[in-house]
Amino acid sequence: MNRGKKTADYAVLRMTNMTGILTEKLFIFNPKDAQSLKCIKCLKGFTNFYAERVAKFRGIKSTSDTLQPVQESRIKKQETLLNH
């Protein structure tokens, strides 16, 4: 759902010397969204999405070679930690 562009005087954006953007991808009070926060595959999807958009904004060509694969054992360990 696109809730549209908003403006506000947030310190996280105001008190920096670099270009910044603040986004909301999930709402923790929504049970489905809260469950997605425990899903490493979902989190990787979000991070890849943002990385690709930042690269596009900065004029950096994104290729599959630039993505660092995450070891499967590390994913399992992180999922175990998130579920406890």
Secondary structure as GFF3:
##gff-version 3
##sequence-region A 1 84
A	DSSP	alpha_helix	11	14	.	.	.	ID=ss1
A	DSSP	alpha_helix	31	36	.	.	.	ID=ss2
A	DSSP	alpha_helix	40	58	.	.	.	ID=ss3
A	DSSP	three_ten_helix	64	66	.	.	.	ID=ss4
A	DSSP	alpha_helix	72	82	.	.	.	ID=ss5
###
